Amino acid sequence: MFNVRVLRRPQGDGYSAALKICDLTQFYSPLSGGVKRYVHEKIVYIDKHSTGDEHVLIIPGPKTEVTTNARSRIYSIHSPLLSRTSRYRALLNLRAIEEILERERPDIIESSDPYQVGWKAIAIGSSLKIPVVGFYHSHFPEAYLRGSTKFLGRRGTHQAMKLTRAYVRKLYNRFQVTLVPSEKLAGVLFEWGVRNVRTVRLGVNTNIFKPTPDDAKATRASLGIALQQKLLLYVGRLAREKNTQTLFRAFEFLQGRSREFHLLIIGDGPQRKELRQLQSRTCGKDVSWIQYCTDSADLARYYRAADLFVHPGVQETFGLVALESQACGTPVVGICGSCMDQIICHDQESWARANSAEALADAIEGASTKKLPALGEAAARVTQNLYSWPRVLKELFCIYRETCANYRRS
């Protein structure tokens, strides 16, 4: 199926030897997303900062093909489309995954999938004697079951949560290591019985997401935003699990109080209808919508142009967009209680204490009265120092090497 020549490298002690790392995920869309950013930053890191390491990426795609660069290969496996808007696909051809891994023989496999691909990665790793780690990117039990009470009832939802926690425990304890992006989430999984958890931060490309250049005025003018208005920005999927409907209702509360704010939405998803309704109710003047922004430099311009980044999510495992916004010097306001709280590099005194549209509207109003440029500048300095991808990935690669060494000794 794939005509690729793979060179074999000598094995070392796991700590000092170069590694071939394979990322395996079906949470991958050409229209970007957190997982895509994460795996592509690994490719960049290996190319620029590591010595001798290689990277293999296996993803679903519109056709079966392989793209080869100096130290990386991307295998795309023909997979059916799940969503025309997000462009996510279901990676169902598990035999193709097995053939690639048998050919490549990586030193370590990382699975970002809690479904059939994750189980297949574990089985192949066991067969080929390759350690497999899992990255718990999405807290899917909370995201998809907590809101099901009105359909299942409290007893049904409780039972579904119990079964899902058992599933998570059964799957993730089979990995050599379960990577999670926050200490809070690590604690949750430990309470559920997952015993191999390691916390690893995600990062931000500080060469792109930074406070300069000062292009905010031109970007705001291109959106038709009045000089006296404060620009609110949301970047992400328009979906129930992202709590975007609460954001839309919060903006209506703000509109009822004054015309001080303009809302820019970048993203698409199942709640686009609700967004269009919001636009029609505001005559389209105070709500702008950009469906997709796949160019990181363009995205950074919008972050810099905003006065506040608004993140309504209450089930975030990390909050990569909030980190990018802070790196660009734009403060964040949201609803307290998610794992995202831990990556906010400025005070959260004005954040909403309840998951309601009115509370979020009050939080936005309260935050907007602060000295936002000073807050953003301080947050950018901390973000640049703690969350640059080279620093984060250096720590992650130490975990890879430790895992490989422990696996060979076991």
C-alpha positions as CSV (number, residue, x, y, z in Angstrom):
1,M,0.0,0.0,0.0
2,F,2.8,2.5,0.9
3,N,6.0,2.4,-1.0
4,V,8.4,3.8,1.6
5,R,11.9,2.7,2.4
6,V,12.4,2.6,6.2
7,L,16.0,2.6,7.6
8,R,16.6,0.7,10.8
9,R,18.5,2.4,13.6
10,P,20.5,0.8,16.3
11,Q,18.8,0.6,19.7
12,G,20.3,2.3,22.7
13,D,19.6,2.4,26.5
14,G,16.4,4.3,26.0
15,Y,17.7,7.5,27.7
16,S,20.5,8.6,25.3
17,A,19.6,6.9,22.0
18,A,17.7,8.7,19.3
19,L,14.0,7.8,19.2
20,K,11.5,7.1,16.5
21,I,8.2,8.4,17.8
22,C,4.9,7.5,16.2
23,D,1.7,9.5,16.8
24,L,-1.5,7.8,16.0
25,T,-4.8,9.7,16.0
26,Q,-8.1,10.1,14.3
27,F,-8.7,13.5,16.0
28,Y,-7.1,15.3,13.1
29,S,-8.6,17.8,10.7
30,P,-7.0,19.9,7.9
31,L,-8.9,22.8,9.4
32,S,-6.7,22.6,12.5
33,G,-7.5,21.9,16.1
34,G,-5.5,21.3,19.3
35,V,-4.3,17.7,18.5
36,K,-3.1,18.8,15.0
37,R,-1.1,21.7,16.5
38,Y,0.4,19.3,19.1
39,V,1.6,16.7,16.7
40,H,2.9,19.2,14.1
41,E,4.8,21.0,16.8
42,K,6.6,17.7,17.6
43,I,7.6,17.5,13.9
44,V,9.0,21.0,14.0
45,Y,10.8,20.3,17.3
46,I,12.4,17.1,16.0
47,D,13.6,19.0,12.8
48,K,15.0,22.0,14.7
49,H,15.9,21.0,18.2
50,S,16.5,17.2,18.6
51,T,19.4,15.1,17.6
52,G,18.7,12.0,15.5
53,D,15.0,11.6,16.5
54,E,12.4,10.7,13.9
55,H,8.6,11.1,13.8
56,V,5.9,9.1,12.2
57,L,2.3,10.4,12.1
58,I,-0.7,8.2,11.2
59,I,-4.0,10.0,10.5
60,P,-7.2,9.6,8.6
61,G,-7.5,11.4,5.3
62,P,-9.4,11.6,2.0
63,K,-7.0,9.2,0.3
64,T,-4.2,6.8,1.2
65,E,-0.8,8.4,0.8
66,V,2.5,9.1,2.5
67,T,4.3,12.4,2.7
68,T,8.0,12.2,3.5
69,N,10.3,14.9,4.9
70,A,13.8,14.7,6.2
71,R,13.0,13.2,9.6
72,S,9.3,12.7,9.5
73,R,6.6,10.8,7.6
74,I,2.9,11.4,7.6
75,Y,0.7,8.4,6.6
76,S,-2.8,9.3,5.6
77,I,-5.3,6.4,5.5
78,H,-8.4,6.7,3.4
79,S,-11.3,7.2,5.9
80,P,-15.0,8.2,5.7
81,L,-15.9,11.7,6.6
82,L,-17.7,12.3,9.9
83,S,-18.4,16.0,9.5
84,R,-18.4,18.2,6.5
85,T,-17.8,21.3,8.7
86,S,-15.0,20.1,10.9
87,R,-13.6,17.7,8.3
88,Y,-12.9,15.0,10.9
89,R,-12.8,11.4,9.7
90,A,-13.3,8.0,11.2
91,L,-10.1,5.9,11.0
92,L,-11.6,2.4,10.5
93,N,-8.9,0.6,8.5
94,L,-7.1,-0.9,11.4
95,R,-5.2,-3.3,9.2
96,A,-3.5,-0.4,7.5
97,I,-2.4,0.9,10.8
98,E,-0.9,-2.4,11.7
99,E,1.0,-2.6,8.3
100,I,2.5,0.8,8.8
101,L,3.7,0.0,12.4
102,E,5.1,-3.3,11.4
103,R,7.1,-1.5,8.6
104,E,8.2,1.5,10.7
105,R,8.9,-0.3,14.0
106,P,8.9,2.9,16.1
107,D,10.5,3.0,19.5
108,I,7.3,4.3,21.1
109,I,3.7,4.8,20.0
110,E,1.4,7.6,21.3
111,S,-2.3,7.2,20.8
112,S,-4.6,10.2,21.1
113,D,-7.8,8.1,20.7
114,P,-10.0,6.6,23.4
115,Y,-11.9,4.3,20.9
116,Q,-11.0,1.6,18.4
117,V,-7.7,3.1,17.4
118,G,-6.5,3.3,21.0
119,W,-7.3,-0.4,21.5
120,K,-5.5,-1.3,18.3
121,A,-2.4,0.6,19.3
122,I,-2.2,-1.3,22.5
123,A,-2.6,-4.7,20.7
124,I,0.0,-3.8,18.1
125,G,2.4,-2.5,20.7
126,S,2.1,-5.8,22.7
127,S,2.6,-7.9,19.6
128,L,5.7,-5.9,18.4
129,K,7.0,-5.3,21.9
130,I,6.8,-1.5,21.6
131,P,5.7,0.7,24.5
132,V,2.4,2.6,23.9
133,V,1.4,5.7,25.7
134,G,-2.0,7.3,25.6
135,F,-2.7,11.1,25.7
136,Y,-6.0,11.9,27.4
137,H,-6.8,15.0,25.3
138,S,-10.5,15.0,25.7
139,H,-12.4,14.5,28.9
140,F,-15.1,12.8,26.9
141,P,-17.2,11.3,29.8
142,E,-17.8,14.8,31.2
143,A,-18.2,16.5,27.8
144,Y,-20.8,14.1,26.4
145,L,-22.6,12.6,29.4
146,R,-23.1,15.4,31.9
147,G,-25.6,17.1,29.7
148,S,-27.6,14.0,29.1
149,T,-29.7,14.2,32.3
150,K,-32.8,15.4,30.4
151,F,-32.7,12.4,28.1
152,L,-31.5,9.6,30.5
153,G,-32.7,11.0,33.8
154,R,-30.4,11.3,36.8
155,R,-30.3,7.6,37.5
156,G,-29.6,6.8,33.8
157,T,-26.9,9.5,33.6
158,H,-25.3,8.2,36.9
159,Q,-25.2,4.7,35.5
160,A,-23.8,5.8,32.2
161,M,-21.0,7.8,34.0
162,K,-20.2,4.7,36.1
163,L,-19.9,2.6,33.0
164,T,-17.8,5.2,31.2
165,R,-15.4,5.6,34.1
166,A,-14.9,1.8,34.2
167,Y,-14.2,2.0,30.4
168,V,-11.6,4.7,30.9
169,R,-10.0,2.8,33.7
170,K,-9.9,-0.4,31.7
171,L,-8.4,1.3,28.6
172,Y,-5.9,3.7,30.0
173,N,-4.4,1.3,32.6
174,R,-3.3,-0.8,29.6
175,F,-1.0,2.0,28.4
176,Q,2.5,2.2,29.7
177,V,1.8,5.9,30.6
178,T,-1.3,8.0,30.4
179,L,-0.4,11.6,29.6
180,V,-2.7,14.4,30.8
181,P,-2.4,18.1,30.3
182,S,-3.2,19.3,33.8
183,E,-2.7,18.3,37.4
184,K,-6.4,18.7,38.1
185,L,-7.3,16.1,35.4
186,A,-4.6,13.8,36.6
187,G,-6.3,13.8,40.0
188,V,-9.7,13.0,38.4
189,L,-8.3,10.0,36.5
190,F,-6.4,8.8,39.6
191,E,-9.7,8.9,41.5
192,W,-11.3,6.8,38.7
193,G,-8.6,4.2,39.2
194,V,-6.1,5.1,36.4
195,R,-2.7,4.4,38.0
196,N,-0.1,5.4,35.3
197,V,-0.9,9.1,34.9
198,R,1.8,11.6,34.1
199,T,1.2,15.3,33.7
200,V,2.6,17.1,30.6
201,R,1.9,20.6,29.6
202,L,0.9,21.6,26.1
203,G,2.6,24.7,24.6
204,V,2.4,27.6,22.3
205,N,4.4,28.7,19.3
206,T,5.9,31.8,20.7
207,N,7.5,32.8,17.3
208,I,4.0,33.3,15.9
209,F,1.8,34.0,18.9
210,K,3.4,37.1,20.4
211,P,2.4,40.6,21.2
212,T,4.1,42.2,18.3
213,P,3.7,43.5,15.6
214,D,1.2,46.2,16.6
215,D,-1.4,45.4,13.8
216,A,-4.5,45.6,15.9
217,K,-5.8,48.9,14.4
218,A,-5.7,47.6,10.8
219,T,-7.3,44.2,11.8
220,R,-10.1,45.9,13.7
221,A,-10.8,48.3,10.7
222,S,-11.0,45.3,8.4
223,L,-13.8,43.9,10.6
224,G,-15.7,47.2,10.7
225,I,-15.4,47.6,14.4
226,A,-16.1,51.0,15.8
227,L,-13.2,52.7,17.7
228,Q,-15.1,53.0,20.9
229,Q,-16.1,49.3,21.0
230,K,-14.3,46.6,22.9
231,L,-13.6,43.5,20.8
232,L,-14.5,40.1,22.3
233,L,-13.0,37.0,20.6
234,Y,-13.9,33.3,20.7
235,V,-11.9,30.7,18.8
236,G,-13.1,27.1,18.7
237,R,-15.9,24.7,17.7
238,L,-19.4,25.9,17.9
239,A,-20.7,22.9,19.9
240,R,-22.6,22.0,23.1
241,E,-19.4,20.6,24.8
242,K,-17.7,24.0,24.2
243,N,-20.7,25.8,25.9
244,T,-20.9,28.3,23.0
245,Q,-24.6,28.8,23.4
246,T,-24.0,30.3,26.8
247,L,-21.6,32.7,25.2
248,F,-24.2,33.7,22.6
249,R,-26.8,34.3,25.3
250,A,-24.3,36.3,27.4
251,F,-23.6,38.5,24.4
252,E,-27.3,39.2,24.1
253,F,-27.3,40.3,27.8
254,L,-24.5,42.7,27.0
255,Q,-26.3,44.0,24.0
256,G,-29.3,44.7,26.2
257,R,-27.2,46.8,28.5
258,S,-25.1,48.8,25.9
259,R,-23.6,48.6,22.4
260,E,-20.1,48.7,23.9
261,F,-19.0,45.3,22.7
262,H,-18.4,43.6,19.4
263,L,-18.1,39.8,19.2
264,L,-15.8,38.0,16.7
265,I,-16.3,34.2,16.4
266,I,-13.7,32.1,14.6
267,G,-14.8,28.5,14.2
268,D,-17.7,26.3,13.0
269,G,-19.8,23.5,14.3
270,P,-23.3,22.2,15.1
271,Q,-24.3,25.5,16.8
272,R,-23.8,27.6,13.7
273,K,-27.5,28.0,13.4
274,E,-27.6,29.6,16.9
275,L,-24.8,31.9,15.8
276,R,-26.6,33.0,12.7
277,Q,-29.7,33.7,14.8
278,L,-27.6,35.8,17.1
279,Q,-26.3,37.7,14.1
280,S,-29.8,38.4,12.9
281,R,-31.0,39.6,16.3
282,T,-28.1,42.1,16.4
283,C,-28.6,43.1,12.7
284,G,-25.2,41.5,11.9
285,K,-23.4,44.7,12.9
286,D,-21.9,43.7,16.3
287,V,-21.2,40.0,15.6
288,S,-18.6,38.9,13.1
289,W,-18.0,35.3,12.0
290,I,-15.0,33.7,10.4
291,Q,-15.7,30.0,9.8
292,Y,-12.1,28.9,9.5
293,C,-8.7,30.4,10.1
294,T,-6.0,27.8,9.3
295,D,-3.1,30.2,9.0
296,S,-1.5,30.7,12.5
297,A,-0.2,34.1,11.6
298,D,-3.7,35.3,10.7
299,L,-5.0,33.8,13.9
300,A,-2.4,35.7,15.9
301,R,-3.5,38.9,14.3
302,Y,-7.1,38.4,15.5
303,Y,-5.8,37.5,19.0
304,R,-3.8,40.8,19.1
305,A,-6.8,42.8,17.8
306,A,-9.1,41.6,20.6
307,D,-9.5,43.4,23.9
308,L,-10.6,40.2,25.7
309,F,-10.6,36.5,24.7
310,V,-13.8,34.9,26.0
311,H,-13.8,31.2,26.7
312,P,-17.1,29.8,27.9
313,G,-15.9,26.2,28.2
314,V,-16.4,24.4,31.5
315,Q,-15.0,21.0,30.4
316,E,-11.6,22.0,29.0
317,T,-8.7,19.6,29.6
318,F,-6.2,22.4,28.9
319,G,-7.4,25.3,26.8
320,L,-4.8,25.8,24.1
321,V,-6.5,28.8,22.5
322,A,-6.5,30.6,25.9
323,L,-2.8,30.1,26.0
324,E,-2.3,31.4,22.5
325,S,-4.4,34.5,23.3
326,Q,-2.3,35.3,26.4
327,A,0.9,34.8,24.4
328,C,-0.4,37.5,22.0
329,G,-1.0,39.9,25.0
330,T,-4.8,39.5,25.2
331,P,-6.3,38.6,28.6
332,V,-8.9,35.8,29.0
333,V,-12.2,35.8,30.7
334,G,-14.3,32.7,31.3
335,I,-16.2,30.5,33.8
336,C,-14.3,29.2,36.8
337,G,-13.9,25.5,37.4
338,S,-12.3,23.8,34.3
339,C,-8.7,22.6,33.9
340,M,-8.1,25.7,31.8
341,D,-8.0,27.8,35.0
342,Q,-4.5,26.6,35.7
343,I,-3.0,28.1,32.6
344,I,-4.3,31.6,33.1
345,C,-1.3,33.8,33.7
346,H,-3.2,36.8,35.2
347,D,-5.8,37.2,38.0
348,Q,-9.3,35.7,37.6
349,E,-11.1,37.9,40.0
350,S,-13.8,38.9,37.5
351,W,-14.3,35.4,36.1
352,A,-17.9,33.9,36.3
353,R,-18.5,31.7,39.3
354,A,-21.6,30.1,37.8
355,N,-22.2,28.5,34.4
356,S,-24.9,30.9,33.2
357,A,-25.2,33.5,30.5
358,E,-25.9,36.3,32.9
359,A,-22.9,35.4,35.1
360,L,-20.6,35.3,32.0
361,A,-22.0,38.6,30.8
362,D,-21.2,40.1,34.3
363,A,-17.7,38.7,34.1
364,I,-17.1,40.2,30.7
365,E,-18.3,43.6,31.9
366,G,-16.2,43.4,35.0
367,A,-13.0,42.3,33.2
368,S,-13.4,45.0,30.6
369,T,-13.0,47.7,33.2
370,K,-9.5,46.6,34.1
371,K,-6.3,47.8,32.5
372,L,-6.3,45.1,29.9
373,P,-3.1,46.1,28.0
374,A,-1.1,45.8,31.3
375,L,-2.8,42.5,32.2
376,G,-2.1,41.1,28.7
377,E,1.6,42.3,28.7
378,A,2.2,40.5,32.0
379,A,0.4,37.3,30.8
380,A,2.4,37.3,27.6
381,R,5.7,37.4,29.5
382,V,4.8,34.4,31.7
383,T,3.3,32.4,28.8
384,Q,6.4,33.0,26.7
385,N,8.6,31.8,29.5
386,L,6.7,28.7,30.7
387,Y,4.9,27.4,27.6
388,S,7.1,27.7,24.6
389,W,6.9,24.4,22.6
390,P,10.7,23.7,22.7
391,R,10.6,23.8,26.5
392,V,7.4,21.8,26.8
393,L,8.5,19.1,24.3
394,K,11.9,18.7,25.9
395,E,10.1,17.6,29.0
396,L,7.8,15.3,27.1
397,F,10.7,13.6,25.2
398,C,12.3,12.9,28.6
399,I,9.1,11.0,29.5
400,Y,9.3,9.1,26.2
401,R,12.9,8.0,26.9
402,E,12.2,7.1,30.5
403,T,9.2,5.0,29.3
404,C,11.3,3.2,26.7
405,A,14.0,2.4,29.2
406,N,11.5,1.1,31.8
407,Y,9.8,-1.0,29.1
408,R,13.0,-2.7,28.1
409,R,13.9,-3.5,31.7
410,S,10.5,-5.0,32.4
